[in-house]
Amino acid sequence: MVKIRLRRMGAKKAPFYRIVVADSRYPRDGRFIEELGYYDPMTEPATVKVDGDKVKEWMANGAQPTDTVKSLLKKNGVID
């Protein structure tokens, strides 16, 4: 199953995340299919930059967003 999920990057205690499309069997920070954007919770307010067209395209092809990614996409108005 293909998932749209967060991939943790950055230093210890200073994380930022890339929003990626990956097979659910791959490890969290391992191999991925495509990068769709990023999320930086350390800024005030948190920064989210996402390619909405690619997200919709992947979801139309059956990719499932994780709960966290789904809430980020809803806050940014990418999905309803």
Buried (B, 14 or more C-beta within 10 A) or exposed (E): EBBBBBBEEEEEEEBBBBBBBBEEEBEEEEEBBBBBBBBBBEEEEEEBEBBBEBBEBBBEEEBBBBEEBBEBBEEBEBBE
